[in-house]
Amino acid sequence: QKCTYLEIEQAEKTHAVVLSRPAWLWGAEMGANEHGVCVGNEGVWTREPVGEDEALLGMDLVRLGLERGSSAREALEVIVALLERYGQGGSCKEEPVPFVYHNTFLLADRTEAWVLETAGRYWAAQQIQGVRALVVLGGRGASSPAQPDPAPAFAEGSRNISNQLSIGREITAEHAGLRQRARSQGWWSGDGEFSFAEVFSLPHQPARMEAAKGRYRAGKELLQQHAGHITAETIMGILRDKASGICVDSEGFRTAGSMVSVLPSDPAVPCVHFFTATPDPSRSVFKPFVFVAGLKPAPQVRSPTFCDDPARQIPRFQRMVDRRHELYRRHQAALELMERDQERGQKLLQTLRDLEKQGLEGMGTLLTGMVVPGPEELADLFFDCVEAEMKFYP
């Protein structure tokens, strides 16, 4: 199997997946598979040095977990086995100057959820208690970042992760040599309880991570405010929150993509995954996707490919190519309109919100069993939603 930088052994069987990913690499920031497993990742910096040597990216591990795991626990086992064997490393950005980090992961299925955090080849995992049938995964900059906390107290059934270690003493599983590594490096004396976040976090976080503390607190508070009655719309609202910094739209950077999945505990009810496929969720449409036989391809959201791709030539990233797919181009033009003509922009935004509401209501009837769409209708669902959105763009 050819990943972004490495070629690894192929699995005997892989699952169907839907992915939200940077177009230049093989892996994904977040996605789901046909069994209702969802995985997303965020970058993190720890005491373990990051390596510019090319290995597996955290985004490769997201895709490998989804392709090879039929449950959240299986996906976690796939990821940690590959991490221990191949390591993680290599640039995570399409630029000549390497940008390298380690990763945290959120994994969930219909019945359980996990947080997996890594430092080089070492890792710790925490099973999340009180799981609801809903999971949120936000693209880079979109999900709620976490900070080191010796005793994190999360709202029941909710958890937010991101650019700092957040697993304290509540470790469910860990790398066999994790504590010995910490002792050998002088990071832990071996006395008292072991906290992964306390031991492996950098004493001084990179400056770019300072803002993550505020975003983490805001995300945690917003989740707690809605504890017990969180819906897909609730999560979409949190991902769109700009005051907290969860929705990033400053200093030339926008939240790249967002995803919200509803994972019913009843296996007879299909999982529904909502994707924006465009940046800045506050000005994007969450469009529903359901796994079903005979899915209609959506070329409007597939980025172009290049036979002489600079991401695959050595040295890498010596030039830039335009990787924007059709919906992305049209959406960018719409964003420019919104900024240039506020009145027209507000009307367009309201139209997009109405379109999204129709999709949410339709999926609501599906999830409650009020309406049972035919397989052909579900097969065309995402394609039709993308087409409907594009009709409103200039």
Backbone hydrogen bonds in HBPLUS format (Angstrom, degrees):
<---DONOR---> <-ACCEPTOR-->    atom                        ^
c    i                          cat <-CA-CA->   ^        H-A-AA   ^      H-
h    n   atom  resd res      DA  || num        DHA   H-A  angle D-A-AA Bond
n    s   type  num  typ     dist DA aas  dist angle  dist       angle   num
A0008-ILE N   A0001-GLN O   2.83 MM   7  5.16 155.0  1.89 150.4 148.1     1
A0003-CYS N   A0006-LEU O   2.71 MM   3  5.33 163.8  1.73 168.1 174.0     2
A0015-HIS N   A0067-GLU O   2.74 MM  52  4.75 150.5  1.83 126.5 136.8     3
A0034-GLU N   A0016-ALA O   2.99 MM  18  5.50 138.2  2.17 153.5 155.3     4
A0018-VAL N   A0032-ALA O   2.92 MM  14  5.52 156.7  1.97 156.0 160.1     5
A0032-ALA N   A0018-VAL O   3.00 MM  14  5.52 153.3  2.08 152.6 161.2     6
A0020-SER N   A0030-MET O   2.91 MM  10  5.52 162.9  1.94 167.1 162.3     7
A0029-GLU N   A0020-SER O   2.98 MM   9  6.01 142.2  2.12 142.9 152.8     8
A0030-MET N   A0020-SER O   3.37 MM  10  5.52 155.1  2.44 149.7 154.0     9
A0025-LEU N   A0022-PRO O   3.36 MM   3  6.14 160.4  2.40 122.7 126.7    10
A0028-ALA N   A0059-MET O   2.92 MM  31  4.72 157.5  1.97 112.5 112.5    11
A0041-ASN N   A0029-GLU O   3.08 MM  12  5.85 147.8  2.19 165.0 166.6    12
A0031-GLY N   A0039-VAL O   3.02 MM   8  5.78 139.3  2.19 154.5 166.4    13
A0039-VAL N   A0031-GLY O   3.12 MM   8  5.78 157.3  2.17 148.2 153.9    14
A0033-ASN N   A0037-VAL O   2.93 MM   4  5.45 138.5  2.10 145.3 156.9    15
A0036-GLY N   A0033-ASN O   3.07 MM   3  5.69 159.2  2.11 126.2 126.3    16
A0038-CYS N   A0108-ALA O   2.79 MM  70  5.29 162.4  1.82 160.4 165.0    17
A0108-ALA N   A0038-CYS O   2.97 MM  70  5.29 153.6  2.04 148.8 153.6    18
A0040-GLY N   A0106-LEU O   3.05 MM  66  5.41 144.7  2.18 144.7 154.8    19
A0106-LEU N   A0040-GLY O   2.98 MM  66  5.41 156.1  2.03 147.4 153.6    20
A0042-GLU N   A0104-THR O   2.92 MM  62  5.32 146.2  2.04 146.7 152.9    21
A0104-THR N   A0042-GLU O   2.87 MM  62  5.32 152.9  1.95 152.3 160.2    22
A0044-VAL N   A0102-HIS O   2.79 MM  58  5.11 143.3  1.93 128.1 129.4    23
A0102-HIS N   A0044-VAL O   2.91 MM  58  5.11 155.3  1.98 168.0 161.9    24
A0047-ARG N   A0200-PHE O   2.88 MM 153  5.43 153.5  1.95 151.6 155.3    25
A0090-GLY N   A0051-GLY O   3.08 MM  39  6.50 156.8  2.14 155.6 156.2    26
A0055-ALA N   A0089-GLY O   3.19 MM  34  4.72 163.0  2.22 108.6 105.8    27
A0056-LEU N   A0087-GLY O   3.36 MM  31  6.29 156.4  2.42 131.5 133.9    28
A0089-GLY N   A0056-LEU O   3.08 MM  33  5.92 144.6  2.21 127.4 137.1    29
A0060-ASP N   A0057-LEU O   3.00 MM   3  5.02 124.6  2.32  96.0 110.4    30
A0061-LEU N   A0057-LEU O   3.11 MM   4  6.52 153.9  2.18 148.3 155.0    31
A0062-VAL N   A0058-GLY O   3.02 MM   4  6.41 141.6  2.17 142.3 152.7    32
A0063-ARG N   A0059-MET O   3.31 MM   4  6.60 164.9  2.33 146.1 147.6    33
A0064-LEU N   A0060-ASP O   2.87 MM   4  6.13 164.6  1.90 155.9 160.9    34
A0065-GLY N   A0061-LEU O   2.89 MM   4  5.89 156.8  1.94 143.6 149.5    35
A0066-LEU N   A0062-VAL O   3.11 MM   4  6.38 155.4  2.18 146.6 153.0    36
A0067-GLU N   A0063-ARG O   2.83 MM   4  6.03 160.9  1.86 154.9 160.5    37
A0068-ARG N   A0064-LEU O   3.02 MM   4  5.95 143.2  2.16 142.1 150.4    38
A0069-GLY N   A0065-GLY O   2.89 MM   4  5.45 127.0  2.18 139.8 148.1    39
A0075-ALA N   A0071-SER O   2.90 MM   4  6.12 161.9  1.93 152.8 157.9    40
A0076-LEU N   A0072-ALA O   2.97 MM   4  6.19 153.4  2.05 144.6 151.7    41
A0077-GLU N   A0073-ARG O   2.97 MM   4  6.27 157.9  2.02 147.0 152.9    42
A0078-VAL N   A0074-GLU O   2.89 MM   4  6.17 153.6  1.95 151.5 158.8    43
A0079-ILE N   A0075-ALA O   2.99 MM   4  6.22 163.1  2.02 149.3 153.3    44
A0080-VAL N   A0076-LEU O   2.96 MM   4  6.22 171.7  1.97 161.4 162.2    45
A0081-ALA N   A0077-GLU O   3.09 MM   4  6.07 155.5  2.15 141.2 148.1    46
A0082-LEU N   A0078-VAL O   3.08 MM   4  6.26 163.9  2.10 152.1 156.1    47
A0083-LEU N   A0079-ILE O   2.84 MM   4  5.97 153.7  1.90 149.1 157.7    48
A0084-GLU N   A0080-VAL O   2.95 MM   4  6.04 163.7  1.97 146.3 149.6    49
A0085-ARG N   A0081-ALA O   3.12 MM   4  6.26 147.4  2.23 138.3 147.3    50
A0086-TYR N   A0082-LEU O   2.83 MM   4  5.82 173.0  1.83 155.2 157.4    51
A0087-GLY N   A0083-LEU O   2.77 MM   4  4.74 142.8  1.91 127.3 137.5    52
A0092-CYS N   A0099-PHE O   2.69 MM   7  5.59 168.0  1.71 158.6 160.2    53
A0095-GLU N   A0093-LYS O   2.89 MM   2  5.59 137.8  2.07 102.5  90.4    54
A0118-THR N   A0103-ASN O   3.03 MM  15  5.67 146.0  2.15 154.9 165.1    55
A0105-PHE N   A0116-LEU O   2.62 MM  11  4.96 155.7  1.68 156.3 162.9    56
A0116-LEU N   A0105-PHE O   2.92 MM  11  4.96 163.9  1.94 139.4 144.6    57
A0107-LEU N   A0114-TRP O   2.93 MM   7  5.12 172.6  1.94 150.2 152.0    58
A0114-TRP N   A0107-LEU O   2.73 MM   7  5.12 159.2  1.77 152.1 156.8    59
A0109-ASP N   A0112-GLU O   2.93 MM   3  5.66 150.8  2.02 162.1 171.3    60
A0128-ILE N   A0113-ALA O   2.87 MM  15  5.45 168.9  1.88 141.2 144.9    61
A0115-VAL N   A0126-GLN O   2.89 MM  11  5.25 154.3  1.95 148.4 157.0    62
A0126-GLN N   A0115-VAL O   2.83 MM  11  5.25 158.3  1.88 153.3 160.6    63
A0117-GLU N   A0124-ALA O   2.90 MM   7  5.52 173.8  1.91 170.4 172.2    64
A0124-ALA N   A0117-GLU O   2.94 MM   7  5.52 152.4  2.01 156.7 164.7    65
A0119-ALA N   A0122-TYR O   2.81 MM   3  5.13 159.3  1.85 143.4 144.8    66
A0122-TYR N   A0119-ALA O   3.03 MM   3  5.13 152.6  2.10 129.8 127.3    67
A0175-HIS N   A0123-TRP O   3.07 MM  52  5.42 160.3  2.11 148.8 145.0    68
A0125-ALA N   A0173-ALA O   2.83 MM  48  5.19 158.8  1.88 161.0 155.9    69
A0172-THR N   A0125-ALA O   2.75 MM  47  5.73 155.0  1.81 151.2 159.1    70
A0173-ALA N   A0125-ALA O   3.25 MM  48  5.19 159.0  2.30 134.1 135.8    71
A0263-LEU N   A0133-ALA O   3.01 MM 130  4.82 138.0  2.20 115.2 123.9    72
A0135-VAL N   A0261-SER O   3.10 MM 126  5.54 175.4  2.10 161.5 162.3    73
A0261-SER N   A0135-VAL O   3.09 MM 126  5.54 160.8  2.13 165.5 170.4    74
A0137-LEU N   A0259-MET O   3.15 MM 122  5.34 157.3  2.20 145.2 148.9    75
A0259-MET N   A0137-LEU O   3.04 MM 122  5.34 139.6  2.21 155.9 166.3    76
A0139-GLY N   A0257-GLY O   2.67 MM 118  4.71 124.4  1.98 142.1 152.8    77
A0142-ALA N   A0139-GLY O   2.55 MM   3  5.07 154.7  1.61 154.5 155.9    78
A0158-SER N   A0155-ALA O   2.97 MM   3  5.47 147.5  2.07 147.8 142.5    79
A0197-ALA N   A0167-ILE O   2.82 MM  30  5.55 138.2  1.99 150.2 159.3    80
A0196-PHE N   A0168-GLY O   3.12 MM  28  5.22 149.9  2.21 132.7 123.5    81
A0178-LEU N   A0175-HIS O   3.04 MM   3  5.14 169.7  2.06 117.0 117.7    82
A0181-ARG N   A0177-GLY O   2.93 MM   4  6.02 154.0  2.00 151.5 158.7    83
A0182-ALA N   A0178-LEU O   3.11 MM   4  6.43 157.1  2.16 146.0 151.9    84
A0183-ARG N   A0179-ARG O   2.96 MM   4  6.22 155.9  2.02 147.4 153.6    85
A0184-SER N   A0180-GLN O   2.86 MM   4  6.02 162.5  1.89 151.5 156.4    86
A0185-GLN N   A0181-ARG O   3.13 MM   4  6.26 141.4  2.28 145.5 154.3    87
A0187-TRP N   A0182-ALA O   2.92 MM   5  5.14 145.5  2.04 166.7 163.3    88
A0186-GLY N   A0183-ARG O   3.07 MM   3  5.10 154.7  2.14 102.5 110.5    89
A0199-VAL N   A0195-SER O   2.97 MM   4  6.05 163.7  1.99 156.7 161.1    90
A0200-PHE N   A0196-PHE O   2.94 MM   4  5.85 169.9  1.95 155.2 158.3    91
A0201-SER N   A0197-ALA O   3.14 MM   4  5.49 138.4  2.32 134.0 139.6    92
A0209-MET N   A0206-PRO O   2.84 MM   3  5.54 158.0  1.89 121.5 128.8    93
A0210-GLU N   A0207-ALA O   3.09 MM   3  5.52 164.0  2.12 115.1 120.0    94
A0212-ALA N   A0209-MET O   2.96 MM   3  5.08 136.2  2.15 100.0 113.2    95
A0213-LYS N   A0210-GLU O   3.23 MM   3  5.87 148.7  2.34 112.6 119.0    96
A0215-ARG N   A0211-ALA O   3.26 MM   4  6.58 161.2  2.30 150.3 155.7    97
A0216-TYR N   A0212-ALA O   2.82 MM   4  5.95 156.2  1.88 149.4 156.0    98
A0217-ARG N   A0213-LYS O   3.05 MM   4  6.32 166.5  2.07 149.8 152.7    99
A0218-ALA N   A0214-GLY O   2.98 MM   4  6.14 162.7  2.01 148.3 153.4   100
A0219-GLY N   A0215-ARG O   2.89 MM   4  6.04 164.0  1.91 150.2 154.6   101
A0220-LYS N   A0216-TYR O   2.90 MM   4  6.09 162.3  1.93 154.7 159.7   102
A0221-GLU N   A0217-ARG O   2.91 MM   4  6.11 159.3  1.95 148.6 154.3   103
A0222-LEU N   A0218-ALA O   2.90 MM   4  6.11 160.1  1.94 152.1 157.5   104
A0223-LEU N   A0219-GLY O   2.99 MM   4  6.16 156.9  2.04 147.3 153.4   105
A0224-GLN N   A0220-LYS O   2.97 MM   4  6.19 155.3  2.03 145.3 152.5   106
A0225-GLN N   A0221-GLU O   2.91 MM   4  6.13 148.9  2.00 147.6 155.9   107
A0226-HIS N   A0223-LEU O   3.20 MM   3  5.40 132.4  2.44  98.9 110.6   108
A0227-ALA N   A0224-GLN O   3.20 MM   3  4.90 167.6  2.21 102.0 105.3   109
A0229-HIS N   A0226-HIS O   2.95 MM   3  5.63 163.8  1.97 143.8 147.6   110
A0234-THR N   A0231-THR O   3.08 MM   3  5.01 118.6  2.47  92.8 108.0   111
A0235-ILE N   A0231-THR O   3.17 MM   4  6.55 160.3  2.21 154.1 156.9   112
A0236-MET N   A0232-ALA O   2.96 MM   4  6.24 160.1  2.00 151.2 157.3   113
A0237-GLY N   A0233-GLU O   2.92 MM   4  6.11 153.4  1.99 145.9 152.8   114
A0238-ILE N   A0234-THR O   3.03 MM   4  6.40 150.1  2.12 146.3 154.5   115
A0239-LEU N   A0235-ILE O   2.93 MM   4  6.21 162.5  1.96 155.8 160.0   116
A0240-ARG N   A0236-MET O   3.09 MM   4  6.25 128.1  2.37 136.5 149.7   117
A0240-ARG N   A0237-GLY O   3.17 MM   3  5.06 134.9  2.39  91.9 104.5   118
A0241-ASP N   A0238-ILE O   3.10 MM   3  5.19 165.3  2.12 109.1 113.2   119
A0247-CYS N   A0241-ASP O   2.98 MM   6  5.37 161.6  2.01 138.1 135.2   120
A0245-GLY N   A0242-LYS O   2.97 MM   3  4.93 136.8  2.16  97.7 110.8   121
A0255-THR N   A0248-VAL O   2.88 MM   7  5.12 139.4  2.05 148.0 142.8   122
A0250-SER N   A0253-PHE O   3.12 MM   3  5.55 131.6  2.36 160.0 158.2   123
A0253-PHE N   A0250-SER O   2.97 MM   3  5.55 160.6  2.01 118.9 125.1   124
A0280-ASP N   A0255-THR O   2.88 MM  25  5.07 154.3  1.94 142.5 150.9   125
A0276-THR N   A0258-SER O   3.14 MM  18  5.65 149.4  2.23 157.6 156.6   126
A0260-VAL N   A0274-PHE O   2.97 MM  14  5.13 154.1  2.04 141.0 149.2   127
A0274-PHE N   A0260-VAL O   2.71 MM  14  5.13 174.3  1.71 159.8 161.5   128
A0262-VAL N   A0272-VAL O   2.81 MM  10  5.28 165.5  1.83 160.2 164.8   129
A0272-VAL N   A0262-VAL O   3.11 MM  10  5.28 156.7  2.16 145.4 151.8   130
A0269-VAL N   A0266-ASP O   3.03 MM   3  5.68 164.2  2.05 121.8 126.7   131
A0273-HIS N   A0289-PHE O   2.98 MM  16  5.11 175.5  1.98 154.3 155.7   132
A0289-PHE N   A0273-HIS O   2.70 MM  16  5.11 128.9  1.96 137.7 154.4   133
A0275-PHE N   A0287-LYS O   2.94 MM  12  5.26 156.9  2.00 141.5 141.5   134
A0287-LYS N   A0275-PHE O   2.80 MM  12  5.26 170.0  1.81 136.4 138.9   135
A0283-ARG N   A0280-ASP O   2.94 MM   3  5.73 163.1  1.97 124.5 129.9   136
A0284-SER N   A0281-PRO O   3.27 MM   3  4.65 164.9  2.30 102.3  99.2   137
A0296-LYS N   A0379-ALA O   2.98 MM  83  5.61 173.6  1.98 134.1 133.2   138
A0301-VAL N   A0298-ALA O   3.14 MM   3  6.04 170.7  2.15 126.3 128.7   139
A0302-ARG N   A0299-PRO O   3.22 MM   3  5.03 171.5  2.23 105.9 106.8   140
A0327-LEU N   A0300-GLN O   3.01 MM  27  5.61 170.5  2.01 154.8 151.8   141
A0312-ARG N   A0309-ASP O   2.98 MM   3  5.56 160.6  2.02 117.9 124.1   142
A0317-PHE N   A0310-PRO O   2.93 MM   7  5.11 152.3  2.01 127.9 132.6   143
A0329-ARG N   A0325-HIS O   3.03 MM   4  6.36 159.2  2.07 157.6 163.1   144
A0330-ARG N   A0326-GLU O   3.07 MM   4  6.34 167.2  2.09 154.7 157.6   145
A0331-HIS N   A0327-LEU O   2.80 MM   4  5.92 155.6  1.86 150.6 158.3   146
A0332-GLN N   A0328-TYR O   2.89 MM   4  6.07 156.2  1.94 150.5 156.4   147
A0333-ALA N   A0329-ARG O   3.13 MM   4  6.43 156.6  2.19 146.8 152.4   148
A0334-ALA N   A0330-ARG O   3.07 MM   4  6.37 147.0  2.19 140.0 149.2   149
A0334-ALA N   A0331-HIS O   3.06 MM   3  4.94 115.9  2.49  91.2 107.0   150
A0335-LEU N   A0331-HIS O   2.89 MM   4  6.26 150.3  1.98 150.0 158.2   151
A0336-GLU N   A0332-GLN O   3.03 MM   4  6.34 157.7  2.08 149.4 154.9   152
A0337-LEU N   A0333-ALA O   3.07 MM   4  6.36 148.3  2.18 140.6 149.1   153
A0338-MET N   A0334-ALA O   2.92 MM   4  6.24 157.3  1.97 151.1 156.9   154
A0339-GLU N   A0335-LEU O   3.04 MM   4  6.33 149.7  2.14 147.6 155.2   155
A0340-ARG N   A0336-GLU O   2.95 MM   4  6.07 142.1  2.09 141.7 152.5   156
A0341-ASP N   A0337-LEU O   2.79 MM   4  5.74 168.3  1.80 160.4 162.2   157
A0345-GLY N   A0341-ASP O   2.78 MM   4  5.85 154.0  1.85 153.9 162.9   158
A0346-GLN N   A0342-GLN O   2.82 MM   4  5.96 152.3  1.90 147.3 152.6   159
A0347-LYS N   A0343-GLU O   3.17 MM   4  6.46 156.2  2.23 145.4 151.5   160
A0348-LEU N   A0344-ARG O   2.95 MM   4  6.19 158.9  1.99 149.8 155.5   161
A0349-LEU N   A0345-GLY O   2.87 MM   4  6.08 158.2  1.92 147.1 153.5   162
A0350-GLN N   A0346-GLN O   2.94 MM   4  6.13 156.3  2.00 145.8 151.7   163
A0351-THR N   A0347-LYS O   3.01 MM   4  6.25 152.7  2.08 143.8 151.4   164
A0352-LEU N   A0348-LEU O   2.92 MM   4  6.25 154.9  1.99 150.6 157.4   165
A0353-ARG N   A0349-LEU O   2.90 MM   4  6.18 152.6  1.97 146.9 154.8   166
A0354-ASP N   A0350-GLN O   2.93 MM   4  6.19 154.8  1.99 147.3 153.8   167
A0355-LEU N   A0351-THR O   2.99 MM   4  6.27 151.9  2.07 144.1 152.0   168
A0356-GLU N   A0352-LEU O   2.92 MM   4  6.20 157.4  1.97 148.4 154.3   169
A0357-LYS N   A0353-ARG O   2.86 MM   4  6.09 156.4  1.92 148.1 155.0   170
A0358-GLN N   A0354-ASP O   3.04 MM   4  6.32 150.4  2.13 144.9 151.8   171
A0359-GLY N   A0355-LEU O   3.23 MM   4  6.59 154.9  2.29 145.0 151.0   172
A0360-LEU N   A0356-GLU O   2.91 MM   4  6.26 156.5  1.97 153.9 160.8   173
A0361-GLU N   A0357-LYS O   2.86 MM   4  6.05 161.2  1.90 151.5 156.4   174
A0362-GLY N   A0358-GLN O   2.93 MM   4  6.09 157.9  1.98 146.4 152.8   175
A0363-MET N   A0359-GLY O   2.96 MM   4  6.16 156.6  2.02 146.1 152.2   176
A0364-GLY N   A0360-LEU O   2.83 MM   4  5.99 139.1  2.00 140.1 152.3   177
A0365-THR N   A0361-GLU O   3.11 MM   4  6.46 151.8  2.19 148.6 153.4   178
A0366-LEU N   A0362-GLY O   3.25 MM   4  6.53 145.6  2.37 136.5 146.0   179
A0367-LEU N   A0363-MET O   2.87 MM   4  6.09 161.2  1.91 151.3 155.3   180
A0368-THR N   A0364-GLY O   3.04 MM   4  6.15 145.5  2.16 144.5 152.8   181
A0370-MET N   A0365-THR O   2.94 MM   5  4.96 119.8  2.31 145.7 155.8   182
A0371-VAL N   A0365-THR O   3.21 MM   6  5.40 162.6  2.25 122.9 121.8   183
A0369-GLY N   A0366-LEU O   3.23 MM   3  5.20 152.4  2.31  98.7 106.9   184
A0377-GLU N   A0374-GLY O   3.08 MM   3  5.34 120.1  2.45 103.6 117.6   185
A0378-LEU N   A0374-GLY O   3.18 MM   4  6.56 158.1  2.23 154.7 160.6   186
A0379-ALA N   A0375-PRO O   2.88 MM   4  5.99 146.9  1.99 141.7 151.5   187
A0380-ASP N   A0376-GLU O   3.16 MM   4  6.39 139.6  2.33 141.7 150.3   188
A0381-LEU N   A0378-LEU O   3.20 MM   3  4.86 151.4  2.28  95.3 103.9   189
A0384-ASP N   A0380-ASP O   2.85 MM   4  5.91 167.4  1.87 166.3 170.4   190
A0385-CYS N   A0381-LEU O   3.00 MM   4  6.25 154.6  2.07 151.5 158.7   191
A0386-VAL N   A0382-PHE O   2.99 MM   4  6.24 160.5  2.03 156.2 160.9   192
A0387-GLU N   A0383-PHE O   2.98 MM   4  6.23 164.3  2.01 153.4 157.9   193
A0388-ALA N   A0384-ASP O   2.90 MM   4  6.09 157.3  1.95 146.2 152.4   194
A0389-GLU N   A0385-CYS O   3.00 MM   4  6.21 157.8  2.05 146.3 151.9   195
A0390-MET N   A0386-VAL O   3.00 MM   4  6.25 162.4  2.03 153.9 158.3   196
A0391-LYS N   A0387-GLU O   3.21 MM   4  6.43 139.3  2.39 143.9 153.5   197
A0392-PHE N   A0389-GLU O   3.12 MM   3  5.75 152.6  2.19 115.1 122.2   198
A0393-TYR N   A0390-MET O   3.17 MM   3  5.33 155.6  2.23 104.6 112.0   199
